[in-house]
Amino acid sequence: MSTPSATAVPLDHGSRSWALASAALALLPLLATLPPSLGIGFALTAPVVALMAWRKPLPGWLRALLALAMLMAVFAVMGTRPGRDTGSALLAAMLAIKPAELRTLRDARSLVGFALFAPFAAFLLDQGPLVMACALAAVLAGLLTLQRLADLEAAIAPPTLRERLGTTGRLVAIGLPLALVAFWLFPRLGSPLWGVPDRAVARPGLSDEMSPSGWLDLMADDTPALRVQFHGATPALEQMYWRGPVLPDYDGRTWTRSRGMEALPAAPVDSGPARWRYDLELEATDRRDLPALDLATFAPEGALLTHGRSLVARQRLSAASRWQLQSAPPLRFEPQLGAGLRQRTLALPDGYDPRARALARQWRQEAGDNDQAVIDRALAMIRADFIYTLDTTLPGRDAVDDFLFQTRRGYCEHFSSAFTVLMRAAGIPARVVTGYAGGYRNPLGDYWIVRRMDAHAWVEVWLDGRGWVRVDPTAAVAPERIYDTLEQRATTASGLDALRLDNLGDLTDLLRRGWNDLVLGFDASRQQALLSPLGLHRLEPAQLLGLFIAFAALTLAGMIWLLSRGERERDPLLRAWHRLGRRYARLGLGRPPHEPALAWARRVAAAHPRSGEALLALSQRFAATRYAGATGGMRQLLDELKRHRP
């Protein structure tokens, strides 16, 4: 009698539920990495489709309509540009409507196999511990489901969940050593063999330009941008300016960085006596900008110093990375400014912001050659009449005039842009610098967290004899005039509840940092350090590859031996009986291959009555179950055979 094909075996309710549950677990980490609108939409669509198709498959026209709607939703949110997140969103969309055709055994296997791609796609967007935990749960559920489907195809009554967990756990335990050998010993490459596809939707972070109200999404993002562990002295909070891109070019609305200027040699700097040494752990940004405490004294391996003393990595930072840096506050920063650079940092587009230019020229006439007096006049005006707020409106054509003479409300983008225009109009070279400001100390790990919402823009003016000097016009706003900042909006809890939330957040971030350090940060140098206790201080890639092959071969040999042993003894009762015999053999009471089980037990009982009586009873039950067809008490007999000791 032939076994029916998988296409003809219908699913029972239990198998269908397992297939849907494992697909949902696989889809969960991917949904968490997508934009909220898509993630929530797919999370609601999937169960609705599964319920609609529970009794019979959805008609073809409806499935086609659902697929078209999903495609339109993805392209509406992410656009038509291909990328990692676009591909991941399309995968999630197809998984959400895949249950519409779940009827047979083949459909269930297709759904589970297709769903297991989702956790791997999620790793392209987020490599955090939560995604890993969800992925492991999805893989475990998928293995349990496939085991149940195999029993369904063979027309075998499904074993209990405990038995299936035991079988799956043994399979995972057999493969785990090989996975660990590959993680620890496979040679770490300085660069990947292939490029990771770009993201279609930019991750919130520092960019190459700054325009009015362009940072609102960034300043609403409270996820960590970087973590810093200081070695030795720690700078004061007001000194924590984390330097990012320098933006010297202005078109009347947007400030942009100059790739041509950045290609010039790093500007000279005379550093002060203070030195800050620290480890900086940067979250993935898909960019090359490496924020560092103002100013970095050197470029670490894998990074470059631009002319404006900003650090950029040689490759895109598409994964969490760790850097050892040193910074020092400058005494003189590029004290000699060339004619070309001076002209560029004084340039203003024609026809924009006439009132601001007129005011700056008036200050220059009143101050004469005293540049510091002009700076003080601008700061005094800001302190007296301006308000810090995120609740702003888009300015008109003359953005700086609107800010200075009408709204007088804004945040760091508005203050730094207007201040730089005033300085240039007054004949003082000036430029916008972007990065982060401040930080939060995690008391549990004694390190500092800088969040994306700490993004900031300030100004550097060039003064004779001193070079570039940092001026932060946003900090000039009186504290009593600052309201509705993001920190105040986020602080909705109070008292004990707020304390508990802070402690939980500190613990969560500490775990994330440990994950970055132990797993994501395991690079070539860490791999070499791992082998140092064995006397292997420096191995070439070929030697490391040979070591990996040797350990992998040993691991594979062990896996083959265990699997072939299971093939030789498929009967769990027989395996337990042979283990029992090996325990007696260690005491010189082993059973020769030719000796029947009952005869061996009687011989042991004659020599050792106390232990032999229990063995004789077990052998009688074993023989009855194994050879006489007795079926009652199988599980109890297995447990007793495993527990019995001579």
Residue pairs with C-beta under 8 A, 6 or more apart in sequence:
3 153
3 154
5 106
6 104
6 105
6 106
6 109
6 153
7 104
7 105
7 106
8 104
9 104
9 105
9 106
9 152
9 153
10 103
10 104
10 105
11 19
11 102
11 103
11 104
11 105
11 107
11 108
11 152
12 152
14 148
14 158
15 105
15 108
15 145
15 148
15 149
15 152
16 54
16 102
16 108
18 141
18 144
18 145
18 148
19 102
19 108
19 111
19 112
19 145
19 149
20 50
20 99
20 102
20 111
21 141
21 145
22 112
22 115
22 138
22 141
22 142
22 144
22 145
23 95
23 98
23 99
23 111
23 112
23 114
23 115
24 46
25 134
25 137
25 138
25 141
26 95
26 115
26 116
26 118
26 119
26 135
26 138
26 141
26 142
27 42
27 46
27 92
27 95
27 96
27 115
27 118
28 134
28 138
29 118
29 119
29 122
29 126
29 130
29 131
29 134
29 135
29 138
30 88
30 91
30 92
30 95
30 118
30 119
30 121
30 122
31 39
31 42
31 43
31 92
32 39
32 122
32 126
32 130
32 131
32 134
33 39
33 85
33 88
33 122
33 125
33 126
33 131
34 42
34 85
34 88
34 89
34 92
34 125
35 77
35 78
35 89
35 201
37 77
38 73
38 74
38 77
38 78
38 89
38 92
39 92
41 73
42 70
42 92
42 93
42 95
42 96
45 66
45 70
45 96
45 97
46 95
46 96
46 97
46 99
49 58
49 66
49 96
49 97
49 99
49 100
50 99
50 102
52 58
52 100
53 99
53 100
53 101
53 102
56 103
57 100
57 101
57 102
57 103
58 66
58 100
58 101
62 100
63 97
63 100
63 101
66 97
66 100
67 93
67 94
67 97
70 90
70 93
70 94
70 96
70 97
71 90
71 93
73 93
74 86
74 89
74 90
74 93
77 89
77 201
78 85
78 86
78 89
78 200
78 201
79 86
79 200
79 201
81 200
82 197
82 200
83 197
83 198
83 199
83 200
83 201
84 124
84 125
84 196
84 197
84 198
84 199
84 200
85 125
85 199
85 200
85 201
86 200
86 201
87 121
87 197
88 121
88 122
88 124
88 125
91 117
91 118
91 121
92 118
94 114
95 114
95 115
95 118
98 110
98 111
98 114
98 115
99 111
101 107
102 108
102 111
105 149
105 152
105 153
108 145
108 149
109 146
109 149
112 142
112 145
112 146
112 149
115 138
115 142
116 138
116 139
116 142
118 138
119 131
119 134
119 135
119 138
119 139
120 135
122 131
122 134
122 135
123 131
123 135
124 196
124 197
125 199
127 284
127 319
127 320
127 520
128 512
128 515
129 511
129 512
129 515
132 515
140 168
140 172
143 168
143 171
143 172
144 161
144 164
144 165
144 168
147 164
147 167
147 168
148 158
148 164
151 157
151 158
151 159
152 158
158 164
159 167
174 559
174 562
174 563
175 559
177 555
177 558
177 559
178 552
178 555
178 556
178 559
181 548
181 551
181 552
181 555
182 548
182 552
183 522
184 527
184 530
185 527
185 544
185 547
185 548
185 551
185 552
186 544
186 545
186 548
187 524
187 527
187 541
187 544
187 545
187 548
188 522
188 523
188 524
188 527
189 524
190 524
191 315
196 316
196 318
198 286
199 286
202 286
203 284
203 285
203 286
204 217
204 218
204 221
204 452
205 218
205 225
205 285
205 287
205 289
205 452
205 455
206 244
206 245
206 285
206 287
206 289
206 291
206 434
206 435
206 455
207 245
207 287
208 245
208 247
208 256
208 257
209 247
209 254
209 255
209 256
209 257
210 247
210 254
210 255
210 413
210 416
210 417
210 432
210 434
210 457
211 253
211 254
211 255
211 413
212 253
212 392
212 394
212 395
212 399
212 413
212 414
212 417
213 392
213 394
213 413
214 413
215 411
215 412
215 413
215 455
215 457
216 390
218 452
218 453
218 455
219 390
219 411
219 452
219 453
219 455
219 486
220 453
220 486
221 451
221 452
221 453
222 451
222 452
222 453
222 486
222 490
223 283
223 451
223 452
224 283
224 449
224 450
224 451
224 452
224 509
224 512
225 282
225 283
225 285
225 291
225 436
225 450
225 451
225 452
225 454
225 455
226 242
226 280
226 281
226 282
226 283
226 291
226 436
226 449
226 450
227 280
227 281
227 447
227 448
227 449
227 450
227 509
227 513
228 278
228 279
228 280
228 281
228 293
228 439
228 447
228 448
228 450
229 278
229 279
229 281
229 446
229 447
229 448
230 276
230 277
230 278
230 447
230 448
231 277
231 278
231 279
232 276
232 277
233 274
233 275
233 276
234 276
235 274
235 276
235 293
237 438
237 439
239 293
239 329
240 293
240 437
240 438
240 439
240 448
240 450
241 293
241 294
241 435
241 436
241 437
241 456
241 458
241 470
241 472
242 291
242 292
242 293
242 294
242 435
242 436
242 437
242 450
243 291
243 292
243 293
243 294
243 295
243 296
243 309
243 310
243 311
243 433
243 435
244 289
244 291
244 310
244 433
244 434
244 435
244 436
245 257
245 289
245 310
245 433
245 434
245 435
246 257
246 262
246 306
246 308
246 310
246 431
246 432
246 433
246 434
246 460
247 255
247 256
247 257
247 431
247 432
247 433
247 434
248 255
248 257
248 258
248 261
248 308
248 344
248 345
248 431
248 432
249 255
249 256
249 257
249 258
249 344
249 347
250 256
250 347
250 348
250 349
250 417
250 420
250 421
251 349
252 349
252 351
252 352
252 353
252 397
252 399
253 399
255 417
255 420
255 432
258 344
261 306
261 307
261 308
261 341
261 344
262 306
262 307
262 308
262 310
262 312
263 306
263 307
264 307
265 307
266 305
266 306
266 307
266 309
267 307
267 308
267 309
267 333
267 334
267 467
267 468
268 334
268 335
269 295
269 309
269 330
269 332
269 333
269 334
269 467
270 330
270 331
270 332
270 333
270 335
271 295
271 297
271 328
271 329
271 330
271 331
272 328
272 329
272 330
272 331
274 328
274 329
275 297
275 326
275 327
275 328
276 293
276 326
276 327
276 328
277 324
277 325
277 326
278 293
278 324
278 325
278 326
278 327
279 322
279 323
279 324
279 325
280 290
280 291
280 292
280 322
280 323
280 324
280 325
281 320
281 321
281 322
281 323
281 513
281 516
281 517
281 521
282 290
282 291
282 317
282 320
282 321
282 322
282 323
283 320
284 317
284 318
284 319
284 320
285 317
286 316
286 317
286 318
287 316
287 317
288 312
288 313
288 314
288 315
288 316
288 317
289 310
289 311
289 312
289 313
289 317
290 303
290 311
290 312
290 313
290 317
290 323
291 311
291 435
291 436
291 450
292 310
292 311
292 325
292 327
293 325
293 327
294 327
294 329
294 435
294 470
295 309
295 327
295 328
295 329
295 330
295 333
296 305
296 309
296 311
296 325
296 326
296 327
297 326
297 327
297 328
298 305
298 326
299 305
299 311
300 311
300 323
300 324
300 325
302 313
302 314
302 315
302 323
303 311
303 312
303 313
303 314
303 323
304 311
304 312
304 313
304 314
305 311
306 312
308 431
308 433
309 333
311 325
313 321
319 520
320 516
320 520
320 521
321 521
322 516
322 517
322 521
330 467
330 468
332 465
332 466
332 467
333 466
333 467
333 468
333 469
334 462
334 467
334 468
335 465
335 466
335 467
336 467
337 345
337 429
337 462
337 467
341 429
342 429
342 462
345 424
345 429
345 430
345 431
345 462
346 424
346 427
346 428
346 429
347 424
348 357
348 421
348 424
348 425
352 397
352 398
352 400
353 398
353 399
353 400
353 401
353 421
354 398
354 401
355 398
355 401
355 404
355 405
356 398
356 400
356 401
356 404
356 418
356 421
356 422
356 425
357 421
357 425
359 404
359 422
359 425
360 374
360 421
360 422
360 423
360 424
360 425
360 426
361 425
361 426
363 373
363 374
363 377
363 378
363 422
363 426
364 374
364 426
364 427
366 373
366 377
367 373
367 374
367 377
371 428
371 461
371 463
371 464
372 463
374 423
374 426
374 428
375 423
375 428
375 461
375 471
378 419
378 422
378 423
378 473
379 471
379 473
379 476
382 415
382 419
382 473
382 476
382 477
383 476
383 477
383 478
385 408
386 408
386 409
386 410
386 415
386 477
386 481
387 408
387 409
387 477
387 481
387 482
387 483
388 409
388 410
388 411
388 415
388 474
388 477
388 481
388 482
388 483
388 485
389 409
389 410
389 411
389 483
389 484
390 411
390 484
390 485
390 486
391 409
391 484
392 407
392 409
392 410
392 411
392 414
393 407
395 402
395 403
395 407
396 402
399 417
400 417
400 418
400 421
400 422
403 409
403 410
403 414
403 417
403 418
404 418
404 422
411 474
412 455
412 456
412 457
412 458
412 474
413 457
415 457
415 473
415 474
415 477
416 432
416 457
416 458
416 459
416 473
416 474
417 432
417 457
418 473
419 430
419 459
419 471
419 473
420 430
420 431
420 432
420 459
423 429
423 430
423 459
423 461
424 430
428 461
428 462
428 463
429 461
429 462
430 459
430 460
430 461
430 462
431 459
431 460
432 457
432 458
432 459
433 457
433 458
433 459
433 460
433 470
434 455
434 456
434 457
435 455
435 456
435 457
436 450
436 454
436 455
436 456
437 454
437 456
437 458
437 472
438 450
438 454
438 456
439 448
439 449
439 450
439 454
440 448
440 449
440 450
440 451
441 447
441 448
441 449
442 448
442 449
442 506
442 509
442 510
443 506
444 503
444 506
444 507
444 510
445 506
445 509
445 510
445 513
447 513
449 509
453 486
456 474
457 474
458 470
458 471
458 472
458 473
458 474
459 470
459 471
459 472
459 473
460 468
460 469
460 470
460 471
461 468
461 469
461 471
462 468
462 469
463 469
491 498
493 501
527 544
528 537
528 538
528 539
531 537
531 539
536 547
539 547
569 575
569 578
571 626
572 638
573 622
573 625
573 626
573 634
573 637
573 638
573 641
574 626
576 638
576 641
576 642
577 597
577 622
577 626
577 641
579 641
579 642
580 618
580 641
580 644
581 590
581 591
581 600
582 590
583 644
583 645
583 646
584 590
584 591
584 604
584 615
584 646
585 591
587 646
589 604
589 607
589 608
589 646
591 597
591 600
595 603
597 619
597 622
597 623
598 616
598 619
598 620
598 623
600 619
601 612
601 615
601 616
601 618
601 619
601 620
602 612
602 616
604 611
604 612
604 615
604 616
605 612
605 613
605 615
605 616
606 612
608 646
611 646
614 644
615 644
615 646
618 637
618 640
618 641
618 644
621 630
621 633
621 637
622 637
622 641
624 630
625 631
625 633
625 634
625 637
